[in-house]
Amino acid sequence: MIDQNGLKAMRDTLAADGYALDVAERGGRVDVRISVADPDACADCLAPEPVLRGILHKSLGVPEQAIDLTYPGDAG
């Protein structure tokens, strides 16, 4: 189960830099999609995938290996 307080904190943090965060649990996995919410989004503000995966693990309370992470512009 996803920590809802951590999820809200992550959404607020990313929103401050112009990004939206969508999270869904599917069959023991957590699908995390980051998208651009503001055309003036801070392109340099997104942490590299391994770093963000660790942050999501701590914030959402789910194992890193269970997170499927999609960045803006990724196929899918």
Biopython code that builds the backbone (N, CA, C, O; Angstrom):
import numpy as np
from Bio.PDB.StructureBuilder import StructureBuilder

atoms = [
    (1, "MET", "N", (0.845, -1.189, 0.000)),
    (1, "MET", "CA", (0.000, 0.000, 0.000)),
    (1, "MET", "C", (0.888, 1.250, 0.000)),
    (1, "MET", "O", (1.882, 1.316, 0.723)),
    (2, "ILE", "N", (0.528, 2.203, -0.792)),
    (2, "ILE", "CA", (1.277, 3.445, -0.934)),
    (2, "ILE", "C", (1.002, 4.377, 0.237)),
    (2, "ILE", "O", (-0.144, 4.549, 0.652)),
    (3, "ASP", "N", (2.060, 4.976, 0.763)),
    (3, "ASP", "CA", (1.934, 5.972, 1.830)),
    (3, "ASP", "C", (1.344, 7.247, 1.212)),
    (3, "ASP", "O", (2.011, 7.924, 0.430)),
    (4, "GLN", "N", (0.118, 7.565, 1.556)),
    (4, "GLN", "CA", (-0.588, 8.702, 0.958)),
    (4, "GLN", "C", (0.020, 10.050, 1.339)),
    (4, "GLN", "O", (-0.003, 10.985, 0.539)),
    (5, "ASN", "N", (0.561, 10.158, 2.548)),
    (5, "ASN", "CA", (1.221, 11.409, 2.942)),
    (5, "ASN", "C", (2.490, 11.628, 2.127)),
    (5, "ASN", "O", (2.777, 12.743, 1.692)),
    (6, "GLY", "N", (3.240, 10.557, 1.927)),
    (6, "GLY", "CA", (4.447, 10.646, 1.108)),
    (6, "GLY", "C", (4.123, 10.970, -0.338)),
    (6, "GLY", "O", (4.836, 11.736, -0.985)),
    (7, "LEU", "N", (3.037, 10.381, -0.848)),
    (7, "LEU", "CA", (2.604, 10.653, -2.211)),
    (7, "LEU", "C", (2.239, 12.124, -2.376)),
    (7, "LEU", "O", (2.622, 12.751, -3.364)),
    (8, "LYS", "N", (1.501, 12.679, -1.413)),
    (8, "LYS", "CA", (1.136, 14.095, -1.483)),
    (8, "LYS", "C", (2.377, 14.974, -1.452)),
    (8, "LYS", "O", (2.463, 15.954, -2.192)),
    (9, "ALA", "N", (3.334, 14.633, -0.606)),
    (9, "ALA", "CA", (4.572, 15.415, -0.520)),
    (9, "ALA", "C", (5.336, 15.381, -1.845)),
    (9, "ALA", "O", (5.862, 16.403, -2.286)),
    (10, "MET", "N", (5.398, 14.210, -2.477)),
    (10, "MET", "CA", (6.083, 14.099, -3.765)),
    (10, "MET", "C", (5.351, 14.903, -4.837)),
    (10, "MET", "O", (5.982, 15.584, -5.646)),
    (11, "ARG", "N", (4.027, 14.824, -4.842)),
    (11, "ARG", "CA", (3.255, 15.593, -5.826)),
    (11, "ARG", "C", (3.478, 17.091, -5.639)),
    (11, "ARG", "O", (3.653, 17.825, -6.612)),
    (12, "ASP", "N", (3.471, 17.537, -4.390)),
    (12, "ASP", "CA", (3.680, 18.961, -4.114)),
    (12, "ASP", "C", (5.071, 19.414, -4.544)),
    (12, "ASP", "O", (5.233, 20.489, -5.121)),
    (13, "THR", "N", (6.073, 18.582, -4.258)),
    (13, "THR", "CA", (7.453, 18.920, -4.611)),
    (13, "THR", "C", (7.613, 19.024, -6.127)),
    (13, "THR", "O", (8.193, 19.987, -6.627)),
    (14, "LEU", "N", (7.102, 18.041, -6.851)),
    (14, "LEU", "CA", (7.233, 18.058, -8.308)),
    (14, "LEU", "C", (6.395, 19.175, -8.923)),
    (14, "LEU", "O", (6.813, 19.784, -9.908)),
    (15, "ALA", "N", (5.229, 19.451, -8.365)),
    (15, "ALA", "CA", (4.377, 20.521, -8.883)),
    (15, "ALA", "C", (5.070, 21.873, -8.777)),
    (15, "ALA", "O", (4.885, 22.735, -9.636)),
    (16, "ALA", "N", (5.861, 22.064, -7.736)),
    (16, "ALA", "CA", (6.581, 23.332, -7.567)),
    (16, "ALA", "C", (7.571, 23.570, -8.705)),
    (16, "ALA", "O", (7.931, 24.710, -8.995)),
    (17, "ASP", "N", (8.013, 22.474, -9.353)),
    (17, "ASP", "CA", (8.944, 22.588, -10.479)),
    (17, "ASP", "C", (8.260, 22.430, -11.828)),
    (17, "ASP", "O", (8.924, 22.393, -12.864)),
    (18, "GLY", "N", (6.917, 22.334, -11.821)),
    (18, "GLY", "CA", (6.164, 22.286, -13.068)),
    (18, "GLY", "C", (5.824, 20.892, -13.564)),
    (18, "GLY", "O", (5.525, 20.720, -14.746)),
    (19, "TYR", "N", (5.861, 19.893, -12.691)),
    (19, "TYR", "CA", (5.584, 18.518, -13.099)),
    (19, "TYR", "C", (4.371, 17.944, -12.374)),
    (19, "TYR", "O", (4.024, 18.370, -11.272)),
    (20, "ALA", "N", (3.738, 16.971, -13.017)),
    (20, "ALA", "CA", (2.633, 16.229, -12.412)),
    (20, "ALA", "C", (3.098, 14.809, -12.148)),
    (20, "ALA", "O", (3.936, 14.282, -12.879)),
    (21, "LEU", "N", (2.561, 14.190, -11.112)),
    (21, "LEU", "CA", (2.932, 12.840, -10.723)),
    (21, "LEU", "C", (1.673, 11.983, -10.660)),
    (21, "LEU", "O", (0.743, 12.288, -9.912)),
    (22, "ASP", "N", (1.648, 10.913, -11.447)),
    (22, "ASP", "CA", (0.558, 9.951, -11.418)),
    (22, "ASP", "C", (1.113, 8.634, -10.905)),
    (22, "ASP", "O", (2.152, 8.170, -11.376)),
    (23, "VAL", "N", (0.430, 8.030, -9.946)),
    (23, "VAL", "CA", (0.874, 6.781, -9.340)),
    (23, "VAL", "C", (-0.296, 5.811, -9.303)),
    (23, "VAL", "O", (-1.408, 6.173, -8.918)),
    (24, "ALA", "N", (-0.032, 4.567, -9.710)),
    (24, "ALA", "CA", (-1.056, 3.523, -9.668)),
    (24, "ALA", "C", (-0.424, 2.204, -9.263)),
    (24, "ALA", "O", (0.668, 1.860, -9.715)),
    (25, "GLU", "N", (-1.125, 1.464, -8.401)),
    (25, "GLU", "CA", (-0.679, 0.128, -8.019)),
    (25, "GLU", "C", (-1.303, -0.871, -8.980)),
    (25, "GLU", "O", (-2.505, -0.844, -9.245)),
    (26, "ARG", "N", (-0.439, -1.767, -9.502)),
    (26, "ARG", "CA", (-0.926, -2.778, -10.450)),
    (26, "ARG", "C", (-0.210, -4.094, -10.198)),
    (26, "ARG", "O", (0.978, -4.229, -10.493)),
    (27, "GLY", "N", (-0.928, -5.054, -9.658)),
    (27, "GLY", "CA", (-0.377, -6.392, -9.505)),
    (27, "GLY", "C", (0.943, -6.466, -8.769)),
    (27, "GLY", "O", (1.861, -7.148, -9.223)),
    (28, "GLY", "N", (1.060, -5.788, -7.656)),
    (28, "GLY", "CA", (2.292, -5.820, -6.875)),
    (28, "GLY", "C", (3.359, -4.854, -7.354)),
    (28, "GLY", "O", (4.447, -4.807, -6.780)),
    (29, "ARG", "N", (3.073, -4.086, -8.388)),
    (29, "ARG", "CA", (4.004, -3.093, -8.912)),
    (29, "ARG", "C", (3.382, -1.708, -8.755)),
    (29, "ARG", "O", (2.167, -1.568, -8.616)),
    (30, "VAL", "N", (4.227, -0.708, -8.780)),
    (30, "VAL", "CA", (3.759, 0.670, -8.660)),
    (30, "VAL", "C", (4.197, 1.421, -9.912)),
    (30, "VAL", "O", (5.390, 1.589, -10.163)),
    (31, "ASP", "N", (3.227, 1.865, -10.686)),
    (31, "ASP", "CA", (3.483, 2.601, -11.925)),
    (31, "ASP", "C", (3.542, 4.087, -11.583)),
    (31, "ASP", "O", (2.546, 4.672, -11.160)),
    (32, "VAL", "N", (4.707, 4.689, -11.768)),
    (32, "VAL", "CA", (4.912, 6.104, -11.472)),
    (32, "VAL", "C", (5.208, 6.822, -12.783)),
    (32, "VAL", "O", (6.163, 6.485, -13.483)),
    (33, "ARG", "N", (4.389, 7.805, -13.105)),
    (33, "ARG", "CA", (4.571, 8.574, -14.341)),
    (33, "ARG", "C", (4.688, 10.055, -13.998)),
    (33, "ARG", "O", (3.846, 10.635, -13.312)),
    (34, "ILE", "N", (5.750, 10.628, -14.499)),
    (34, "ILE", "CA", (5.969, 12.062, -14.318)),
    (34, "ILE", "C", (5.731, 12.728, -15.664)),
    (34, "ILE", "O", (6.268, 12.298, -16.685)),
    (35, "SER", "N", (4.926, 13.777, -15.656)),
    (35, "SER", "CA", (4.631, 14.491, -16.891)),
    (35, "SER", "C", (4.797, 15.991, -16.659)),
    (35, "SER", "O", (4.773, 16.473, -15.526)),
    (36, "VAL", "N", (4.963, 16.701, -17.752)),
    (36, "VAL", "CA", (5.112, 18.152, -17.679)),
    (36, "VAL", "C", (3.723, 18.757, -17.506)),
    (36, "VAL", "O", (2.826, 18.516, -18.314)),
    (37, "ALA", "N", (3.555, 19.540, -16.452)),
    (37, "ALA", "CA", (2.274, 20.185, -16.177)),
    (37, "ALA", "C", (2.305, 21.662, -16.548)),
    (37, "ALA", "O", (1.262, 22.296, -16.706)),
    (38, "ASP", "N", (3.511, 22.201, -16.683)),
    (38, "ASP", "CA", (3.700, 23.621, -16.963)),
    (38, "ASP", "C", (4.741, 23.733, -18.070)),
    (38, "ASP", "O", (5.824, 23.162, -17.944)),
    (39, "PRO", "N", (4.447, 24.448, -19.142)),
    (39, "PRO", "CA", (5.412, 24.559, -20.241)),
    (39, "PRO", "C", (6.749, 25.181, -19.803)),
    (39, "PRO", "O", (7.758, 25.025, -20.491)),
    (40, "ASP", "N", (6.756, 25.868, -18.689)),
    (40, "ASP", "CA", (7.988, 26.468, -18.174)),
    (40, "ASP", "C", (8.624, 25.599, -17.078)),
    (40, "ASP", "O", (9.371, 26.103, -16.239)),
    (41, "ALA", "N", (8.326, 24.301, -17.090)),
    (41, "ALA", "CA", (8.861, 23.381, -16.074)),
    (41, "ALA", "C", (10.384, 23.433, -16.058)),
    (41, "ALA", "O", (11.023, 23.602, -17.096)),
    (42, "CYS", "N", (10.943, 23.287, -14.885)),
    (42, "CYS", "CA", (12.393, 23.313, -14.689)),
    (42, "CYS", "C", (12.990, 21.991, -15.172)),
    (42, "CYS", "O", (12.947, 20.990, -14.456)),
    (43, "ALA", "N", (13.545, 21.986, -16.380)),
    (43, "ALA", "CA", (14.080, 20.764, -16.978)),
    (43, "ALA", "C", (15.220, 20.166, -16.165)),
    (43, "ALA", "O", (15.395, 18.948, -16.166)),
    (44, "ASP", "N", (15.994, 20.986, -15.476)),
    (44, "ASP", "CA", (17.119, 20.495, -14.688)),
    (44, "ASP", "C", (16.727, 20.078, -13.275)),
    (44, "ASP", "O", (17.577, 19.625, -12.509)),
    (45, "CYS", "N", (15.455, 20.225, -12.921)),
    (45, "CYS", "CA", (15.023, 19.949, -11.551)),
    (45, "CYS", "C", (14.713, 18.482, -11.285)),
    (45, "CYS", "O", (14.672, 18.065, -10.128)),
    (46, "LEU", "N", (14.496, 17.692, -12.329)),
    (46, "LEU", "CA", (14.219, 16.275, -12.112)),
    (46, "LEU", "C", (15.523, 15.548, -11.805)),
    (46, "LEU", "O", (16.499, 15.659, -12.547)),
    (47, "ALA", "N", (15.526, 14.812, -10.717)),
    (47, "ALA", "CA", (16.704, 14.031, -10.330)),
    (47, "ALA", "C", (16.885, 12.879, -11.318)),
    (47, "ALA", "O", (15.921, 12.442, -11.946)),
    (48, "PRO", "N", (18.116, 12.389, -11.456)),
    (48, "PRO", "CA", (18.330, 11.211, -12.308)),
    (48, "PRO", "C", (17.491, 10.035, -11.805)),
    (48, "PRO", "O", (17.173, 9.947, -10.619)),
    (49, "GLU", "N", (17.140, 9.138, -12.719)),
    (49, "GLU", "CA", (16.232, 8.042, -12.392)),
    (49, "GLU", "C", (16.648, 7.240, -11.155)),
    (49, "GLU", "O", (15.791, 6.988, -10.308)),
    (50, "PRO", "N", (17.904, 6.825, -11.000)),
    (50, "PRO", "CA", (18.242, 6.041, -9.802)),
    (50, "PRO", "C", (18.024, 6.824, -8.498)),
    (50, "PRO", "O", (17.616, 6.252, -7.488)),
    (51, "VAL", "N", (18.295, 8.115, -8.529)),
    (51, "VAL", "CA", (18.107, 8.956, -7.347)),
    (51, "VAL", "C", (16.615, 9.111, -7.048)),
    (51, "VAL", "O", (16.185, 8.960, -5.905)),
    (52, "LEU", "N", (15.839, 9.411, -8.077)),
    (52, "LEU", "CA", (14.400, 9.594, -7.880)),
    (52, "LEU", "C", (13.736, 8.293, -7.437)),
    (52, "LEU", "O", (12.806, 8.311, -6.631)),
    (53, "ARG", "N", (14.208, 7.175, -7.959)),
    (53, "ARG", "CA", (13.658, 5.879, -7.553)),
    (53, "ARG", "C", (13.856, 5.673, -6.040)),
    (53, "ARG", "O", (12.960, 5.179, -5.355)),
    (54, "GLY", "N", (15.026, 6.053, -5.531)),
    (54, "GLY", "CA", (15.294, 5.957, -4.092)),
    (54, "GLY", "C", (14.408, 6.885, -3.277)),
    (54, "GLY", "O", (13.931, 6.514, -2.205)),
    (55, "ILE", "N", (14.190, 8.086, -3.781)),
    (55, "ILE", "CA", (13.318, 9.045, -3.104)),
    (55, "ILE", "C", (11.882, 8.523, -3.079)),
    (55, "ILE", "O", (11.202, 8.608, -2.057)),
    (56, "LEU", "N", (11.429, 7.984, -4.211)),
    (56, "LEU", "CA", (10.078, 7.433, -4.287)),
    (56, "LEU", "C", (9.919, 6.256, -3.327)),
    (56, "LEU", "O", (8.886, 6.115, -2.673)),
    (57, "HIS", "N", (10.938, 5.420, -3.246)),
    (57, "HIS", "CA", (10.913, 4.277, -2.321)),
    (57, "HIS", "C", (10.658, 4.755, -0.896)),
    (57, "HIS", "O", (9.801, 4.216, -0.195)),
    (58, "LYS", "N", (11.405, 5.763, -0.476)),
    (58, "LYS", "CA", (11.251, 6.276, 0.888)),
    (58, "LYS", "C", (9.927, 7.013, 1.072)),
    (58, "LYS", "O", (9.275, 6.862, 2.105)),
    (59, "SER", "N", (9.529, 7.797, 0.093)),
    (59, "SER", "CA", (8.301, 8.599, 0.215)),
    (59, "SER", "C", (7.032, 7.760, 0.135)),
    (59, "SER", "O", (6.087, 7.976, 0.892)),
    (60, "LEU", "N", (7.018, 6.803, -0.786)),
    (60, "LEU", "CA", (5.811, 6.009, -1.011)),
    (60, "LEU", "C", (5.759, 4.755, -0.140)),
    (60, "LEU", "O", (4.700, 4.153, 0.034)),
    (61, "GLY", "N", (6.920, 4.367, 0.405)),
    (61, "GLY", "CA", (6.956, 3.182, 1.258)),
    (61, "GLY", "C", (6.840, 1.879, 0.488)),
    (61, "GLY", "O", (6.283, 0.903, 0.990)),
    (62, "VAL", "N", (7.368, 1.861, -0.737)),
    (62, "VAL", "CA", (7.352, 0.645, -1.560)),
    (62, "VAL", "C", (8.787, 0.315, -1.984)),
    (62, "VAL", "O", (9.622, 1.216, -2.074)),
    (63, "PRO", "N", (9.086, -0.964, -2.246)),
    (63, "PRO", "CA", (10.435, -1.343, -2.655)),
    (63, "PRO", "C", (10.835, -0.688, -3.986)),
    (63, "PRO", "O", (10.013, -0.568, -4.894)),
    (64, "GLU", "N", (12.084, -0.274, -4.093)),
    (64, "GLU", "CA", (12.570, 0.347, -5.334)),
    (64, "GLU", "C", (12.336, -0.548, -6.544)),
    (64, "GLU", "O", (11.949, -0.073, -7.611)),
    (65, "GLN", "N", (12.577, -1.862, -6.369)),
    (65, "GLN", "CA", (12.462, -2.783, -7.500)),
    (65, "GLN", "C", (11.013, -2.982, -7.954)),
    (65, "GLN", "O", (10.778, -3.576, -9.006)),
    (66, "ALA", "N", (10.044, -2.497, -7.181)),
    (66, "ALA", "CA", (8.633, -2.608, -7.563)),
    (66, "ALA", "C", (8.137, -1.362, -8.289)),
    (66, "ALA", "O", (6.976, -1.303, -8.693)),
    (67, "ILE", "N", (9.008, -0.363, -8.459)),
    (67, "ILE", "CA", (8.601, 0.902, -9.078)),
    (67, "ILE", "C", (8.932, 0.903, -10.564)),
    (67, "ILE", "O", (10.087, 0.728, -10.953)),
    (68, "ASP", "N", (7.916, 1.100, -11.383)),
    (68, "ASP", "CA", (8.091, 1.311, -12.823)),
    (68, "ASP", "C", (7.985, 2.811, -13.051)),
    (68, "ASP", "O", (6.908, 3.390, -12.910)),
    (69, "LEU", "N", (9.104, 3.441, -13.404)),
    (69, "LEU", "CA", (9.200, 4.899, -13.470)),
    (69, "LEU", "C", (9.267, 5.378, -14.917)),
    (69, "LEU", "O", (10.089, 4.910, -15.704)),
    (70, "THR", "N", (8.394, 6.310, -15.248)),
    (70, "THR", "CA", (8.371, 6.902, -16.585)),
    (70, "THR", "C", (8.567, 8.418, -16.451)),
    (70, "THR", "O", (7.837, 9.103, -15.735)),
    (71, "TYR", "N", (9.577, 8.910, -17.166)),
    (71, "TYR", "CA", (9.878, 10.343, -17.194)),
    (71, "TYR", "C", (9.173, 11.002, -18.372)),
    (71, "TYR", "O", (8.740, 10.314, -19.296)),
    (72, "PRO", "N", (9.052, 12.335, -18.350)),
    (72, "PRO", "CA", (8.474, 13.039, -19.508)),
    (72, "PRO", "C", (9.264, 12.692, -20.762)),
    (72, "PRO", "O", (10.495, 12.693, -20.746)),
    (73, "GLY", "N", (8.563, 12.399, -21.837)),
    (73, "GLY", "CA", (9.222, 12.090, -23.096)),
    (73, "GLY", "C", (9.564, 10.626, -23.278)),
    (73, "GLY", "O", (9.916, 10.216, -24.384)),
    (74, "ASP", "N", (9.471, 9.810, -22.208)),
    (74, "ASP", "CA", (9.713, 8.378, -22.345)),
    (74, "ASP", "C", (8.560, 7.757, -23.113)),
    (74, "ASP", "O", (7.419, 8.203, -22.999)),
    (75, "ALA", "N", (8.853, 6.740, -23.886)),
    (75, "ALA", "CA", (7.801, 6.003, -24.602)),
    (75, "ALA", "C", (6.964, 5.249, -23.587)),
    (75, "ALA", "O", (7.472, 4.834, -22.545)),
    (76, "GLY", "N", (5.705, 5.073, -23.878)),
    (76, "GLY", "CA", (4.867, 4.260, -23.007)),
    (76, "GLY", "C", (3.630, 4.918, -22.698)),
    (76, "GLY", "O", (2.803, 4.367, -21.971)),
]
sb = StructureBuilder()
sb.init_structure("model")
sb.init_model(0)
sb.init_chain("A")
sb.init_seg("    ")
for serial, (resi, resn, name, xyz) in enumerate(atoms, 1):
    if name == "N":
        sb.init_residue(resn, " ", resi, " ")
    sb.init_atom(name, np.array(xyz, "f"), 0.0, 1.0, " ", f" {name:<3s}", serial, name[0])
structure = sb.get_structure()
